[in-house]
Amino acid sequence: MQRLLTCYTLADRLRAKGVKVAIDLTELHASEFHDGPAFLLRPDGDQRLLGDGGSYGIFAEKFVGAPTSLYSAVLGLERLADLQPPAPGLPPAEIAVLAEPQEEAIKLADNLRVELQSHRIAVWDVLRTRAIRQHLREFADLGLPYSTIIGERELIGAPLVVRSRDGQHHNVPGPDLAAWLVARRNSGA
């Protein structure tokens, strides 16, 4: 109850400073790190995620070695760049790569991002922090043509399941993804 009251008090203080705040008790954002209020930052009237943060006191205490109070926020620079609309008719990226929160999956997603960017393919690189359907809804709202998820199957070499904006699924071997995307771009698909 104390943590809930803290959330409402913090929200009231932010509102007094002119910040628009909504409390969503169904969102367990990064609950493995947070010991109090957690937050997501979005542009006014928009569902795009700019960043996130929250209270990390107990987590930080392990490193500091003494009781501490710590709030932190992270803003993604690529997300800030997306506030400016891209060229008319173009999405902010060609594909979203959503990595499961596992070290190996994150590493594979990072390698895939680097490979795609070396072929001049714009990538929306995301770590799964909530239900996959919420991420997919965000990708659709952004107009991203394709998305893929890096998880257990992909770690053992299974082809990537690339989801197109119209809901179709395409099985594409990871090493072939850049060529597949370039071919689709060139064909206008």
C-alpha positions in Angstrom: 0.0 0.0 0.0 2.9 2.3 0.8 4.4 1.9 -2.7 1.0 2.6 -4.3 0.7 5.8 -2.2 4.2 6.8 -3.3 3.2 6.4 -6.9 0.1 8.6 -6.5 2.1 11.2 -4.5 4.8 11.3 -7.1 2.1 11.6 -9.9 0.4 14.5 -8.0 3.7 16.4 -7.7 4.5 15.9 -11.3 1.1 17.1 -12.3 1.6 20.2 -10.2 4.7 20.9 -12.4 2.6 20.6 -15.6 3.6 17.0 -16.5 0.8 14.7 -17.8 0.9 11.6 -15.8 -1.2 8.4 -15.9 -0.9 5.5 -13.4 -1.3 2.0 -14.8 -1.2 -0.7 -12.2 -1.4 -3.4 -14.9 2.1 -2.6 -16.2 4.9 -4.5 -14.4 7.7 -2.7 -16.2 11.2 -4.1 -15.3 9.8 -5.3 -11.9 13.0 -7.4 -11.4 14.9 -4.1 -10.8 12.4 -1.7 -9.5 11.5 -1.4 -5.8 9.1 1.4 -6.1 7.5 3.5 -8.9 8.5 2.7 -12.4 7.6 4.9 -15.4 7.5 4.9 -19.2 8.1 8.2 -21.1 5.9 8.9 -24.1 5.4 12.0 -26.2 2.2 14.0 -25.4 -0.8 12.2 -26.9 1.4 9.5 -28.5 1.9 5.8 -27.7 5.5 5.7 -28.9 8.0 4.9 -26.1 10.8 7.4 -25.7 12.3 5.9 -22.6 11.7 4.5 -19.1 13.0 4.4 -15.6 12.0 4.1 -12.0 13.2 3.5 -8.5 16.3 1.3 -8.2 17.3 1.8 -4.5 17.5 -1.8 -3.4 19.1 -2.9 -6.6 21.7 -0.1 -6.3 22.3 -0.9 -2.7 24.0 -4.1 -3.7 26.7 -2.1 -5.5 27.0 0.9 -3.1 27.0 -1.3 0.0 24.8 1.0 2.0 21.1 2.0 1.9 20.4 4.3 -0.9 17.6 6.0 -2.8 18.0 6.0 -6.6 15.8 7.0 -9.5 17.0 6.7 -13.0 15.6 7.3 -16.5 16.8 6.3 -19.9 15.9 8.0 -23.1 16.7 6.3 -26.4 18.4 8.8 -28.8 16.9 6.9 -31.7 13.5 7.3 -30.1 14.0 11.1 -29.8 15.0 11.3 -33.4 11.7 9.5 -34.3 9.8 12.5 -32.8 10.6 14.3 -36.0 8.5 12.7 -38.7 10.5 10.8 -41.3 10.3 11.7 -44.9 6.7 11.6 -46.1 5.5 8.1 -46.6 8.5 6.4 -44.9 8.5 4.5 -41.6 11.2 5.3 -39.0 12.8 1.9 -39.7 12.4 -1.0 -42.1 12.4 -3.7 -39.4 12.0 -4.0 -35.7 14.3 -6.6 -34.0 12.7 -7.5 -30.6 15.1 -9.4 -28.3 14.0 -11.5 -25.4 15.7 -10.3 -22.1 18.5 -12.9 -22.2 22.2 -12.2 -22.7 22.5 -14.6 -25.6 19.4 -13.2 -27.3 20.5 -9.6 -26.8 23.9 -10.4 -28.3 22.3 -12.2 -31.3 20.0 -9.2 -31.9 22.9 -6.8 -31.6 24.8 -8.7 -34.2 21.8 -8.8 -36.5 21.3 -5.1 -36.1 24.9 -4.4 -37.0 24.7 -6.7 -40.1 21.4 -5.1 -41.3 22.8 -1.5 -40.7 25.9 -2.5 -42.8 23.4 -3.0 -45.7 21.9 0.4 -45.0 18.7 -1.1 -43.5 17.2 1.0 -40.7 16.6 -1.1 -37.6 14.3 -0.4 -34.6 16.2 -2.4 -31.9 14.1 -3.2 -28.9 14.5 -5.3 -25.7 11.2 -7.0 -24.7 10.0 -5.3 -21.5 6.3 -6.1 -21.7 3.9 -8.4 -23.5 4.9 -9.2 -27.1 1.5 -8.0 -28.4 2.1 -4.6 -26.9 5.4 -4.3 -28.7 3.8 -5.5 -32.0 1.1 -2.9 -31.5 3.8 -0.2 -31.1 5.5 -1.5 -34.3 2.2 -1.3 -36.2 1.5 2.2 -34.9 5.0 3.3 -36.1 4.2 1.8 -39.5 7.3 -0.5 -39.4 7.0 -2.9 -42.4 8.6 -5.9 -40.7 9.5 -7.2 -37.3 11.2 -10.3 -35.9 11.7 -11.7 -32.4 15.0 -13.1 -31.2 14.4 -15.8 -28.6 15.1 -19.5 -27.7 14.3 -20.9 -31.2 16.6 -18.4 -32.9 19.5 -19.1 -30.5 19.6 -22.7 -31.7 19.7 -21.7 -35.4 16.0 -21.8 -36.3 15.1 -19.4 -39.2 13.8 -16.0 -38.2 10.1 -15.5 -38.3 9.7 -12.2 -40.0 6.2 -10.7 -39.5 5.1 -8.2 -42.2 2.8 -5.3 -41.4 -0.1 -7.2 -43.0 0.3 -10.1 -40.5 2.0 -12.5 -42.8 4.9 -14.6 -41.4 8.0 -15.4 -43.5 10.7 -17.9 -42.4 14.0 -16.3 -43.3 17.4 -17.8 -42.3 19.2 -15.2 -40.2 22.2 -14.8 -42.5 19.8 -14.2 -45.4 17.7 -11.5 -43.7 19.6 -8.5 -45.1 19.4 -9.8 -48.7 15.7 -10.7 -48.2 14.8 -7.2 -47.0 16.8 -5.5 -49.7 15.1 -7.7 -52.4 11.7 -6.8 -50.9 12.6 -3.1 -50.8 13.7 -3.2 -54.5 10.6 -5.0 -55.6 8.4 -2.6 -53.8 6.9 -5.3 -51.6 
